[in-house]
Amino acid sequence: MKQIALDIGLASSPSFANFFGGPNEVVLRHLELWAGNSLRSPVPTYLWGDTASGKTHLLRAVKEVLCEQGASCGWLDAGVREPPEFNESWAAVILDDCHLYTALQQQAAFNWFVNALNAPDGKPRWVLAAGQLPPADLALREDLRTRLGWGHVFALQALNETERRAVLRKEADARGVFLSDEAMDFMLTRFSRDLGSLMQLLDQLDAYALQTQRAITIPLIKSMLENQ
């Protein structure tokens, strides 16, 4: 049965609250404790795992917590073509998509990393990074690759089907929406199983069901797709 890939993200801003820990509970707690502690350890943290494992979600959740505290941070991912210089006002440096960095991005990431740990004011900034591969397997310049690997390194695991179902069920219940087993089976077999896409799909279905005053059923899902 052909799956329909939805190139969409989470409906709400990524946060610790809407991240299902599951097999990654230890990583979630590590980041929550660090982000919520004003006396942060300067030891870097690197997350690695498949696309659907939640790396970017967690990085953005950390950034959100820092913003709520009135702090700013440097953010670099593969889409930032011209990275800025390191800014001493940053409380942290966050590096996403490390496995995709160009030579220019690698240079910037290395510069940010060195400046973060050797800040002129003597207060090291935290470095949080993520990529699809463990540090030792990254095709990056050696000085950056080794630095990414000397701190805390966590391997993230994608949720299995049972865990994805639990997340969908929990989110549907939180919305006061009844999601039948048949509708959930249809969602999991016909659409991308990436959790972010599934959560966005549920958000769209909830809005469409409210608009049409109908329950979320397979006919409703098909109707929504036909009317997009």
C-alpha positions in Angstrom: 0.0 0.0 0.0 1.5 3.3 -1.1 2.2 5.8 1.7 1.5 9.5 1.3 4.4 11.6 2.5 3.4 14.9 4.2 6.2 17.4 4.1 5.0 19.2 7.2 6.1 19.7 10.8 4.5 20.0 14.2 1.4 22.2 14.5 2.7 23.7 17.7 6.2 24.9 18.6 8.5 22.0 19.6 8.8 21.8 23.3 9.7 19.3 26.0 6.1 19.0 26.9 5.0 17.7 23.5 8.0 15.4 23.1 7.2 11.8 23.8 10.2 10.4 25.6 9.7 6.7 25.3 13.0 5.1 24.5 14.6 8.6 24.7 13.5 9.5 28.2 17.1 9.8 29.5 18.0 12.3 26.8 14.8 14.3 27.4 15.6 14.5 31.2 19.2 15.5 30.5 18.2 18.4 28.3 15.4 19.5 30.6 17.8 19.6 33.6 20.4 21.5 31.6 18.1 24.0 30.0 16.3 24.8 33.3 19.5 25.2 35.3 21.1 28.7 35.4 24.4 27.0 36.5 24.8 25.0 33.3 27.6 22.5 32.8 29.9 23.6 29.9 30.3 19.9 28.7 28.9 19.7 25.2 26.1 17.4 24.2 25.7 15.6 20.9 22.5 13.8 19.7 22.4 11.4 16.8 19.8 9.2 15.1 17.5 8.8 12.1 15.4 11.7 10.7 12.3 10.7 12.6 14.0 10.3 16.0 13.3 13.8 17.2 16.7 15.5 17.2 15.6 18.8 15.8 12.5 18.9 18.0 14.7 18.6 21.1 17.2 21.2 19.9 14.3 23.7 19.2 12.8 22.9 22.6 16.0 23.9 24.3 16.1 27.1 22.2 12.5 27.8 23.3 13.4 27.4 27.0 16.3 29.7 26.6 14.2 32.3 24.9 11.6 32.1 27.7 14.5 32.9 30.1 15.4 35.9 28.1 18.6 34.3 26.7 19.7 34.1 23.1 21.6 31.4 21.3 23.4 30.8 18.1 21.6 28.4 15.7 23.3 26.7 12.7 21.7 24.1 10.5 22.3 23.1 6.9 20.0 25.8 5.6 22.1 28.6 7.0 24.2 29.4 4.0 26.1 32.4 5.5 26.6 31.7 9.2 27.2 34.8 11.3 30.2 35.3 13.6 30.1 34.1 17.2 28.2 36.5 19.4 29.3 36.9 23.0 25.7 37.5 24.1 24.7 34.0 23.2 24.0 31.7 26.2 24.5 28.6 24.0 25.5 27.4 20.6 23.1 24.9 18.9 24.3 23.0 15.8 21.8 20.9 13.9 22.2 18.8 10.7 26.0 18.5 11.4 26.3 15.6 8.9 25.2 18.0 6.1 27.6 20.9 6.8 29.5 22.5 3.9 33.1 23.5 4.3 31.9 27.1 5.2 29.4 25.8 7.8 32.1 23.5 9.3 34.4 26.5 9.7 31.7 28.5 11.4 30.7 25.6 13.7 34.3 25.1 14.7 34.7 28.8 15.4 31.5 28.9 17.4 32.5 25.8 19.4 36.0 27.2 20.3 34.6 30.6 21.3 31.7 29.0 23.3 34.1 27.0 25.5 36.8 29.8 25.6 34.6 32.9 26.0 36.5 36.1 26.8 34.4 36.6 29.9 35.5 33.3 31.3 32.0 31.8 31.3 31.8 28.9 28.9 28.7 28.6 26.8 27.0 25.2 26.2 27.3 23.5 22.9 24.4 21.3 21.8 24.7 19.5 18.5 22.9 16.9 16.4 23.4 14.8 13.3 22.3 11.5 11.7 25.6 9.7 12.5 27.7 9.2 15.7 30.6 11.7 15.9 33.2 9.1 14.8 31.4 8.5 11.5 30.8 12.1 10.5 32.5 13.2 7.3 33.7 16.5 8.8 37.0 18.2 9.4 38.9 16.4 12.1 39.1 19.2 14.6 35.3 19.7 14.6 34.4 16.0 14.5 36.6 15.2 17.6 35.1 18.2 19.5 31.6 17.0 18.8 32.4 13.6 20.3 34.2 14.5 23.5 31.2 15.4 25.6 27.9 13.7 26.3 26.8 11.6 23.3 23.3 10.2 23.0 21.8 7.9 20.4 18.1 8.7 19.8 15.7 5.9 18.9 12.7 6.4 16.6 9.4 5.4 18.2 8.0 2.0 17.3 4.4 1.6 16.1 3.0 1.0 19.6 4.6 4.1 20.9 3.4 6.2 17.9 -0.1 4.9 18.5 0.2 5.9 22.2 1.3 9.4 21.3 -1.6 9.8 18.8 -4.1 8.5 21.3 -2.8 10.8 24.1 -2.9 13.8 21.8 -6.4 13.0 20.6 -7.7 12.5 24.1 -6.1 15.8 25.1 -8.1 17.5 22.4 -11.3 15.7 23.4 -11.3 13.9 20.0 -12.4 10.3 19.6 -9.9 8.5 17.3 -11.1 5.0 16.4 -8.7 2.1 15.9 -9.8 2.0 12.2 -9.0 5.7 11.7 -5.6 5.3 13.4 -4.8 2.2 11.3 -5.6 4.2 8.1 -3.4 7.1 9.2 -0.5 4.8 10.0 -0.7 2.8 6.7 -1.5 5.6 4.3 0.6 8.4 5.5 4.2 9.1 6.5 4.9 7.5 9.9 7.1 10.4 10.9 5.6 11.5 14.3 5.8 15.2 13.3 3.8 14.5 10.2 1.3 12.4 12.1 0.7 15.1 14.7 0.2 17.7 12.0 -2.2 15.4 10.3 -4.2 15.0 13.5 -4.3 18.8 13.8 -5.7 19.1 10.3 -8.2 16.4 10.9 -9.3 18.0 14.2 -9.9 21.3 12.4 -11.7 19.7 9.5 -13.9 17.6 11.8 -14.9 20.7 13.7 -15.6 22.6 10.5 -17.8 19.9 9.1 -19.3 18.8 12.5 -18.3 15.2 11.8 -16.3 12.6 13.8 -12.8 11.6 12.6 -13.4 8.5 10.5 -11.8 7.0 7.3 -14.5 8.7 5.1 -13.7 12.1 6.8 -10.0 11.6 6.2 -10.6 10.9 2.5 -13.0 13.8 2.2 -10.4 16.2 3.7 -7.7 15.0 1.2 -10.1 15.5 -1.7 -10.9 19.0 -0.6 -7.3 20.1 -0.1 
